[in-house]
Amino acid sequence: NCSSLTSITIPEGVTSIGNNAFQYCDSLTTVYYTGTEEQFNAITIGSNNTPLTNATKIYNYEAP
């Protein structure tokens, strides 16, 4: 259960995200992605990940 998770960082090497990985993460509002928008869109995202797909995406993110 990740109900209090509000943001995540996904590295550009990720190629897939499994079914239900973010299913109950209803507080997820921001996804920081270290690659480009095109690379993010190429990630295979499994079913029941609506909080992830609805979150605001920040592309080309570099951690401070």
PyMOL Python script that loads the backbone (N, CA, C, O; Angstrom):
from pymol import cmd

cmd.read_pdbstr("""\
ATOM      1  N   ASN A   1       0.845  -1.180   0.000  1.00  0.00           N
ATOM      2  CA  ASN A   1       0.000   0.000   0.000  1.00  0.00           C
ATOM      3  C   ASN A   1       0.888   1.239   0.000  1.00  0.00           C
ATOM      4  O   ASN A   1       1.735   1.402   0.878  1.00  0.00           O
ATOM      5  N   CYS A   2       0.697   2.086  -0.957  1.00  0.00           N
ATOM      6  CA  CYS A   2       1.525   3.298  -1.067  1.00  0.00           C
ATOM      7  C   CYS A   2       0.656   4.548  -1.078  1.00  0.00           C
ATOM      8  O   CYS A   2       0.911   5.476  -1.845  1.00  0.00           O
ATOM      9  N   SER A   3      -0.343   4.575  -0.251  1.00  0.00           N
ATOM     10  CA  SER A   3      -1.309   5.674  -0.262  1.00  0.00           C
ATOM     11  C   SER A   3      -0.707   7.035   0.077  1.00  0.00           C
ATOM     12  O   SER A   3      -1.294   8.061  -0.266  1.00  0.00           O
ATOM     13  N   SER A   4       0.452   7.071   0.743  1.00  0.00           N
ATOM     14  CA  SER A   4       1.051   8.359   1.095  1.00  0.00           C
ATOM     15  C   SER A   4       2.162   8.791   0.133  1.00  0.00           C
ATOM     16  O   SER A   4       2.769   9.843   0.332  1.00  0.00           O
ATOM     17  N   LEU A   5       2.431   8.010  -0.888  1.00  0.00           N
ATOM     18  CA  LEU A   5       3.463   8.333  -1.875  1.00  0.00           C
ATOM     19  C   LEU A   5       2.980   9.479  -2.753  1.00  0.00           C
ATOM     20  O   LEU A   5       1.942   9.362  -3.404  1.00  0.00           O
ATOM     21  N   THR A   6       3.728  10.598  -2.780  1.00  0.00           N
ATOM     22  CA  THR A   6       3.308  11.753  -3.568  1.00  0.00           C
ATOM     23  C   THR A   6       4.139  11.978  -4.821  1.00  0.00           C
ATOM     24  O   THR A   6       3.670  12.614  -5.765  1.00  0.00           O
ATOM     25  N   SER A   7       5.378  11.462  -4.848  1.00  0.00           N
ATOM     26  CA  SER A   7       6.211  11.617  -6.039  1.00  0.00           C
ATOM     27  C   SER A   7       7.200  10.463  -6.126  1.00  0.00           C
ATOM     28  O   SER A   7       7.542   9.836  -5.123  1.00  0.00           O
ATOM     29  N   ILE A   8       7.649  10.197  -7.349  1.00  0.00           N
ATOM     30  CA  ILE A   8       8.657   9.163  -7.585  1.00  0.00           C
ATOM     31  C   ILE A   8       9.608   9.647  -8.659  1.00  0.00           C
ATOM     32  O   ILE A   8       9.277  10.527  -9.453  1.00  0.00           O
ATOM     33  N   THR A   9      10.809   9.054  -8.673  1.00  0.00           N
ATOM     34  CA  THR A   9      11.767   9.280  -9.754  1.00  0.00           C
ATOM     35  C   THR A   9      11.974   7.958 -10.468  1.00  0.00           C
ATOM     36  O   THR A   9      12.257   6.938  -9.841  1.00  0.00           O
ATOM     37  N   ILE A  10      11.830   7.986 -11.774  1.00  0.00           N
ATOM     38  CA  ILE A  10      12.035   6.804 -12.599  1.00  0.00           C
ATOM     39  C   ILE A  10      13.250   7.057 -13.479  1.00  0.00           C
ATOM     40  O   ILE A  10      13.274   8.041 -14.218  1.00  0.00           O
ATOM     41  N   PRO A  11      14.271   6.185 -13.416  1.00  0.00           N
ATOM     42  CA  PRO A  11      15.453   6.370 -14.263  1.00  0.00           C
ATOM     43  C   PRO A  11      15.157   5.978 -15.705  1.00  0.00           C
ATOM     44  O   PRO A  11      14.291   5.143 -15.964  1.00  0.00           O
ATOM     45  N   GLU A  12      15.876   6.580 -16.635  1.00  0.00           N
ATOM     46  CA  GLU A  12      15.596   6.355 -18.052  1.00  0.00           C
ATOM     47  C   GLU A  12      15.821   4.923 -18.511  1.00  0.00           C
ATOM     48  O   GLU A  12      15.346   4.562 -19.588  1.00  0.00           O
ATOM     49  N   GLY A  13      16.518   4.093 -17.756  1.00  0.00           N
ATOM     50  CA  GLY A  13      16.753   2.712 -18.141  1.00  0.00           C
ATOM     51  C   GLY A  13      15.556   1.793 -17.957  1.00  0.00           C
ATOM     52  O   GLY A  13      15.581   0.649 -18.412  1.00  0.00           O
ATOM     53  N   VAL A  14      14.507   2.274 -17.295  1.00  0.00           N
ATOM     54  CA  VAL A  14      13.323   1.447 -17.073  1.00  0.00           C
ATOM     55  C   VAL A  14      12.617   1.222 -18.413  1.00  0.00           C
ATOM     56  O   VAL A  14      12.390   2.164 -19.173  1.00  0.00           O
ATOM     57  N   THR A  15      12.272  -0.046 -18.692  1.00  0.00           N
ATOM     58  CA  THR A  15      11.600  -0.364 -19.951  1.00  0.00           C
ATOM     59  C   THR A  15      10.166  -0.832 -19.756  1.00  0.00           C
ATOM     60  O   THR A  15       9.365  -0.803 -20.691  1.00  0.00           O
ATOM     61  N   SER A  16       9.838  -1.268 -18.527  1.00  0.00           N
ATOM     62  CA  SER A  16       8.459  -1.693 -18.273  1.00  0.00           C
ATOM     63  C   SER A  16       8.120  -1.519 -16.796  1.00  0.00           C
ATOM     64  O   SER A  16       8.984  -1.548 -15.920  1.00  0.00           O
ATOM     65  N   ILE A  17       6.831  -1.337 -16.563  1.00  0.00           N
ATOM     66  CA  ILE A  17       6.299  -1.225 -15.205  1.00  0.00           C
ATOM     67  C   ILE A  17       5.144  -2.227 -15.143  1.00  0.00           C
ATOM     68  O   ILE A  17       4.220  -2.174 -15.954  1.00  0.00           O
ATOM     69  N   GLY A  18       5.209  -3.128 -14.183  1.00  0.00           N
ATOM     70  CA  GLY A  18       4.262  -4.228 -14.106  1.00  0.00           C
ATOM     71  C   GLY A  18       2.850  -3.838 -13.712  1.00  0.00           C
ATOM     72  O   GLY A  18       2.593  -2.730 -13.241  1.00  0.00           O
ATOM     73  N   ASN A  19       1.951  -4.772 -13.917  1.00  0.00           N
ATOM     74  CA  ASN A  19       0.552  -4.596 -13.522  1.00  0.00           C
ATOM     75  C   ASN A  19       0.469  -4.276 -12.030  1.00  0.00           C
ATOM     76  O   ASN A  19       1.185  -4.868 -11.223  1.00  0.00           O
ATOM     77  N   ASN A  20      -0.391  -3.356 -11.673  1.00  0.00           N
ATOM     78  CA  ASN A  20      -0.718  -3.014 -10.286  1.00  0.00           C
ATOM     79  C   ASN A  20       0.419  -2.376  -9.494  1.00  0.00           C
ATOM     80  O   ASN A  20       0.300  -2.227  -8.278  1.00  0.00           O
ATOM     81  N   ALA A  21       1.512  -1.996 -10.142  1.00  0.00           N
ATOM     82  CA  ALA A  21       2.660  -1.444  -9.420  1.00  0.00           C
ATOM     83  C   ALA A  21       2.292  -0.170  -8.640  1.00  0.00           C
ATOM     84  O   ALA A  21       2.821   0.071  -7.555  1.00  0.00           O
ATOM     85  N   PHE A  22       1.397   0.628  -9.191  1.00  0.00           N
ATOM     86  CA  PHE A  22       0.999   1.887  -8.547  1.00  0.00           C
ATOM     87  C   PHE A  22      -0.514   1.950  -8.321  1.00  0.00           C
ATOM     88  O   PHE A  22      -1.088   3.035  -8.230  1.00  0.00           O
ATOM     89  N   GLN A  23      -1.144   0.798  -8.232  1.00  0.00           N
ATOM     90  CA  GLN A  23      -2.594   0.721  -8.168  1.00  0.00           C
ATOM     91  C   GLN A  23      -3.202   1.535  -7.029  1.00  0.00           C
ATOM     92  O   GLN A  23      -4.194   2.231  -7.245  1.00  0.00           O
ATOM     93  N   TYR A  24      -2.647   1.470  -5.847  1.00  0.00           N
ATOM     94  CA  TYR A  24      -3.247   2.157  -4.693  1.00  0.00           C
ATOM     95  C   TYR A  24      -2.484   3.424  -4.296  1.00  0.00           C
ATOM     96  O   TYR A  24      -2.594   3.878  -3.157  1.00  0.00           O
ATOM     97  N   CYS A  25      -1.732   3.981  -5.199  1.00  0.00           N
ATOM     98  CA  CYS A  25      -0.936   5.184  -4.920  1.00  0.00           C
ATOM     99  C   CYS A  25      -1.740   6.431  -5.288  1.00  0.00           C
ATOM    100  O   CYS A  25      -1.313   7.223  -6.129  1.00  0.00           O
ATOM    101  N   ASP A  26      -2.880   6.601  -4.669  1.00  0.00           N
ATOM    102  CA  ASP A  26      -3.800   7.666  -5.028  1.00  0.00           C
ATOM    103  C   ASP A  26      -3.278   9.072  -4.740  1.00  0.00           C
ATOM    104  O   ASP A  26      -3.822  10.044  -5.265  1.00  0.00           O
ATOM    105  N   SER A  27      -2.244   9.201  -3.925  1.00  0.00           N
ATOM    106  CA  SER A  27      -1.670  10.518  -3.633  1.00  0.00           C
ATOM    107  C   SER A  27      -0.538  10.879  -4.586  1.00  0.00           C
ATOM    108  O   SER A  27       0.023  11.969  -4.488  1.00  0.00           O
ATOM    109  N   LEU A  28      -0.196   9.982  -5.503  1.00  0.00           N
ATOM    110  CA  LEU A  28       0.896  10.234  -6.444  1.00  0.00           C
ATOM    111  C   LEU A  28       0.503  11.356  -7.397  1.00  0.00           C
ATOM    112  O   LEU A  28      -0.458  11.230  -8.156  1.00  0.00           O
ATOM    113  N   THR A  29       1.252  12.449  -7.351  1.00  0.00           N
ATOM    114  CA  THR A  29       0.924  13.591  -8.198  1.00  0.00           C
ATOM    115  C   THR A  29       2.026  13.939  -9.183  1.00  0.00           C
ATOM    116  O   THR A  29       1.759  14.577 -10.201  1.00  0.00           O
ATOM    117  N   THR A  30       3.281  13.527  -8.897  1.00  0.00           N
ATOM    118  CA  THR A  30       4.397  13.921  -9.749  1.00  0.00           C
ATOM    119  C   THR A  30       5.325  12.741 -10.014  1.00  0.00           C
ATOM    120  O   THR A  30       5.706  12.011  -9.099  1.00  0.00           O
ATOM    121  N   VAL A  31       5.680  12.571 -11.288  1.00  0.00           N
ATOM    122  CA  VAL A  31       6.653  11.566 -11.700  1.00  0.00           C
ATOM    123  C   VAL A  31       7.832  12.306 -12.314  1.00  0.00           C
ATOM    124  O   VAL A  31       7.682  13.025 -13.302  1.00  0.00           O
ATOM    125  N   TYR A  32       9.009  12.122 -11.719  1.00  0.00           N
ATOM    126  CA  TYR A  32      10.239  12.694 -12.259  1.00  0.00           C
ATOM    127  C   TYR A  32      10.912  11.602 -13.074  1.00  0.00           C
ATOM    128  O   TYR A  32      11.196  10.521 -12.560  1.00  0.00           O
ATOM    129  N   TYR A  33      11.165  11.885 -14.340  1.00  0.00           N
ATOM    130  CA  TYR A  33      11.768  10.895 -15.235  1.00  0.00           C
ATOM    131  C   TYR A  33      13.079  11.454 -15.763  1.00  0.00           C
ATOM    132  O   TYR A  33      13.124  12.588 -16.240  1.00  0.00           O
ATOM    133  N   THR A  34      14.147  10.664 -15.682  1.00  0.00           N
ATOM    134  CA  THR A  34      15.466  11.180 -16.057  1.00  0.00           C
ATOM    135  C   THR A  34      15.712  11.187 -17.562  1.00  0.00           C
ATOM    136  O   THR A  34      16.727  11.714 -18.017  1.00  0.00           O
ATOM    137  N   GLY A  35      14.820  10.622 -18.320  1.00  0.00           N
ATOM    138  CA  GLY A  35      14.949  10.619 -19.778  1.00  0.00           C
ATOM    139  C   GLY A  35      13.983  11.603 -20.418  1.00  0.00           C
ATOM    140  O   GLY A  35      13.406  12.467 -19.757  1.00  0.00           O
ATOM    141  N   THR A  36      13.826  11.443 -21.725  1.00  0.00           N
ATOM    142  CA  THR A  36      12.962  12.331 -22.500  1.00  0.00           C
ATOM    143  C   THR A  36      11.510  11.863 -22.460  1.00  0.00           C
ATOM    144  O   THR A  36      11.216  10.749 -22.026  1.00  0.00           O
ATOM    145  N   GLU A  37      10.627  12.710 -22.911  1.00  0.00           N
ATOM    146  CA  GLU A  37       9.216  12.340 -22.992  1.00  0.00           C
ATOM    147  C   GLU A  37       9.025  11.153 -23.937  1.00  0.00           C
ATOM    148  O   GLU A  37       8.225  10.259 -23.662  1.00  0.00           O
ATOM    149  N   GLU A  38       9.754  11.148 -25.040  1.00  0.00           N
ATOM    150  CA  GLU A  38       9.655  10.047 -25.990  1.00  0.00           C
ATOM    151  C   GLU A  38      10.090   8.729 -25.352  1.00  0.00           C
ATOM    152  O   GLU A  38       9.465   7.695 -25.587  1.00  0.00           O
ATOM    153  N   GLN A  39      11.152   8.756 -24.550  1.00  0.00           N
ATOM    154  CA  GLN A  39      11.607   7.547 -23.862  1.00  0.00           C
ATOM    155  C   GLN A  39      10.562   7.078 -22.849  1.00  0.00           C
ATOM    156  O   GLN A  39      10.306   5.880 -22.726  1.00  0.00           O
ATOM    157  N   PHE A  40       9.967   8.015 -22.133  1.00  0.00           N
ATOM    158  CA  PHE A  40       8.943   7.645 -21.163  1.00  0.00           C
ATOM    159  C   PHE A  40       7.758   6.991 -21.866  1.00  0.00           C
ATOM    160  O   PHE A  40       7.227   5.983 -21.399  1.00  0.00           O
ATOM    161  N   ASN A  41       7.355   7.566 -22.979  1.00  0.00           N
ATOM    162  CA  ASN A  41       6.208   7.033 -23.711  1.00  0.00           C
ATOM    163  C   ASN A  41       6.479   5.646 -24.284  1.00  0.00           C
ATOM    164  O   ASN A  41       5.538   4.932 -24.632  1.00  0.00           O
ATOM    165  N   ALA A  42       7.745   5.254 -24.387  1.00  0.00           N
ATOM    166  CA  ALA A  42       8.099   3.927 -24.892  1.00  0.00           C
ATOM    167  C   ALA A  42       8.063   2.860 -23.796  1.00  0.00           C
ATOM    168  O   ALA A  42       8.163   1.670 -24.095  1.00  0.00           O
ATOM    169  N   ILE A  43       7.923   3.266 -22.535  1.00  0.00           N
ATOM    170  CA  ILE A  43       7.850   2.314 -21.426  1.00  0.00           C
ATOM    171  C   ILE A  43       6.531   1.551 -21.512  1.00  0.00           C
ATOM    172  O   ILE A  43       5.469   2.148 -21.684  1.00  0.00           O
ATOM    173  N   THR A  44       6.609   0.248 -21.394  1.00  0.00           N
ATOM    174  CA  THR A  44       5.398  -0.573 -21.333  1.00  0.00           C
ATOM    175  C   THR A  44       4.858  -0.492 -19.909  1.00  0.00           C
ATOM    176  O   THR A  44       5.525  -0.896 -18.957  1.00  0.00           O
ATOM    177  N   ILE A  45       3.653   0.031 -19.779  1.00  0.00           N
ATOM    178  CA  ILE A  45       3.038   0.192 -18.457  1.00  0.00           C
ATOM    179  C   ILE A  45       1.862  -0.772 -18.369  1.00  0.00           C
ATOM    180  O   ILE A  45       0.923  -0.710 -19.163  1.00  0.00           O
ATOM    181  N   GLY A  46       1.937  -1.666 -17.383  1.00  0.00           N
ATOM    182  CA  GLY A  46       0.896  -2.665 -17.193  1.00  0.00           C
ATOM    183  C   GLY A  46      -0.420  -2.061 -16.711  1.00  0.00           C
ATOM    184  O   GLY A  46      -0.515  -0.860 -16.457  1.00  0.00           O
ATOM    185  N   SER A  47      -1.410  -2.901 -16.595  1.00  0.00           N
ATOM    186  CA  SER A  47      -2.749  -2.447 -16.205  1.00  0.00           C
ATOM    187  C   SER A  47      -2.814  -2.043 -14.731  1.00  0.00           C
ATOM    188  O   SER A  47      -1.951  -2.404 -13.931  1.00  0.00           O
ATOM    189  N   ASN A  48      -3.846  -1.294 -14.400  1.00  0.00           N
ATOM    190  CA  ASN A  48      -4.123  -0.836 -13.036  1.00  0.00           C
ATOM    191  C   ASN A  48      -3.029   0.075 -12.477  1.00  0.00           C
ATOM    192  O   ASN A  48      -2.654  -0.045 -11.311  1.00  0.00           O
ATOM    193  N   ASN A  49      -2.523   0.975 -13.302  1.00  0.00           N
ATOM    194  CA  ASN A  49      -1.523   1.952 -12.888  1.00  0.00           C
ATOM    195  C   ASN A  49      -2.006   3.375 -13.147  1.00  0.00           C
ATOM    196  O   ASN A  49      -1.218   4.250 -13.504  1.00  0.00           O
ATOM    197  N   THR A  50      -3.293   3.596 -12.966  1.00  0.00           N
ATOM    198  CA  THR A  50      -3.889   4.903 -13.242  1.00  0.00           C
ATOM    199  C   THR A  50      -3.222   6.050 -12.482  1.00  0.00           C
ATOM    200  O   THR A  50      -3.002   7.102 -13.083  1.00  0.00           O
ATOM    201  N   PRO A  51      -2.886   5.910 -11.194  1.00  0.00           N
ATOM    202  CA  PRO A  51      -2.218   7.028 -10.517  1.00  0.00           C
ATOM    203  C   PRO A  51      -0.904   7.429 -11.217  1.00  0.00           C
ATOM    204  O   PRO A  51      -0.573   8.613 -11.283  1.00  0.00           O
ATOM    205  N   LEU A  52      -0.174   6.458 -11.729  1.00  0.00           N
ATOM    206  CA  LEU A  52       1.080   6.752 -12.446  1.00  0.00           C
ATOM    207  C   LEU A  52       0.788   7.468 -13.753  1.00  0.00           C
ATOM    208  O   LEU A  52       1.422   8.478 -14.060  1.00  0.00           O
ATOM    209  N   THR A  53      -0.153   6.964 -14.520  1.00  0.00           N
ATOM    210  CA  THR A  53      -0.418   7.565 -15.828  1.00  0.00           C
ATOM    211  C   THR A  53      -1.078   8.937 -15.720  1.00  0.00           C
ATOM    212  O   THR A  53      -0.934   9.761 -16.623  1.00  0.00           O
ATOM    213  N   ASN A  54      -1.798   9.193 -14.628  1.00  0.00           N
ATOM    214  CA  ASN A  54      -2.455  10.493 -14.453  1.00  0.00           C
ATOM    215  C   ASN A  54      -1.561  11.549 -13.808  1.00  0.00           C
ATOM    216  O   ASN A  54      -1.894  12.734 -13.845  1.00  0.00           O
ATOM    217  N   ALA A  55      -0.449  11.154 -13.226  1.00  0.00           N
ATOM    218  CA  ALA A  55       0.436  12.101 -12.532  1.00  0.00           C
ATOM    219  C   ALA A  55       1.111  13.049 -13.522  1.00  0.00           C
ATOM    220  O   ALA A  55       1.285  12.717 -14.694  1.00  0.00           O
ATOM    221  N   THR A  56       1.485  14.220 -13.040  1.00  0.00           N
ATOM    222  CA  THR A  56       2.251  15.167 -13.833  1.00  0.00           C
ATOM    223  C   THR A  56       3.648  14.602 -14.054  1.00  0.00           C
ATOM    224  O   THR A  56       4.280  14.130 -13.108  1.00  0.00           O
ATOM    225  N   LYS A  57       4.137  14.643 -15.287  1.00  0.00           N
ATOM    226  CA  LYS A  57       5.475  14.124 -15.607  1.00  0.00           C
ATOM    227  C   LYS A  57       6.461  15.281 -15.758  1.00  0.00           C
ATOM    228  O   LYS A  57       6.158  16.290 -16.393  1.00  0.00           O
ATOM    229  N   ILE A  58       7.631  15.121 -15.172  1.00  0.00           N
ATOM    230  CA  ILE A  58       8.746  16.055 -15.328  1.00  0.00           C
ATOM    231  C   ILE A  58       9.841  15.273 -16.040  1.00  0.00           C
ATOM    232  O   ILE A  58      10.414  14.343 -15.472  1.00  0.00           O
ATOM    233  N   TYR A  59      10.133  15.649 -17.283  1.00  0.00           N
ATOM    234  CA  TYR A  59      11.101  14.905 -18.094  1.00  0.00           C
ATOM    235  C   TYR A  59      12.497  15.527 -17.977  1.00  0.00           C
ATOM    236  O   TYR A  59      12.643  16.683 -17.583  1.00  0.00           O
ATOM    237  N   ASN A  60      13.509  14.745 -18.324  1.00  0.00           N
ATOM    238  CA  ASN A  60      14.911  15.179 -18.277  1.00  0.00           C
ATOM    239  C   ASN A  60      15.309  15.642 -16.873  1.00  0.00           C
ATOM    240  O   ASN A  60      16.093  16.578 -16.718  1.00  0.00           O
ATOM    241  N   TYR A  61      14.770  14.987 -15.871  1.00  0.00           N
ATOM    242  CA  TYR A  61      15.010  15.365 -14.485  1.00  0.00           C
ATOM    243  C   TYR A  61      16.425  14.991 -14.049  1.00  0.00           C
ATOM    244  O   TYR A  61      16.907  13.895 -14.336  1.00  0.00           O
ATOM    245  N   GLU A  62      17.071  15.903 -13.362  1.00  0.00           N
ATOM    246  CA  GLU A  62      18.382  15.658 -12.762  1.00  0.00           C
ATOM    247  C   GLU A  62      18.252  15.954 -11.276  1.00  0.00           C
ATOM    248  O   GLU A  62      17.886  17.062 -10.882  1.00  0.00           O
ATOM    249  N   ALA A  63      18.552  14.971 -10.468  1.00  0.00           N
ATOM    250  CA  ALA A  63      18.450  15.157  -9.019  1.00  0.00           C
ATOM    251  C   ALA A  63      19.398  16.253  -8.564  1.00  0.00           C
ATOM    252  O   ALA A  63      20.508  16.377  -9.081  1.00  0.00           O
ATOM    253  N   PRO A  64      18.957  17.050  -7.594  1.00  0.00           N
ATOM    254  CA  PRO A  64      19.820  18.142  -7.098  1.00  0.00           C
ATOM    255  C   PRO A  64      21.046  17.640  -6.391  1.00  0.00           C
ATOM    256  O   PRO A  64      21.859  18.437  -5.923  1.00  0.00           O
TER     257      PRO A  64
END
""", "prot")
cmd.dss("prot")
cmd.show_as("cartoon", "prot")
cmd.util.cbc("prot")
cmd.orient("prot")
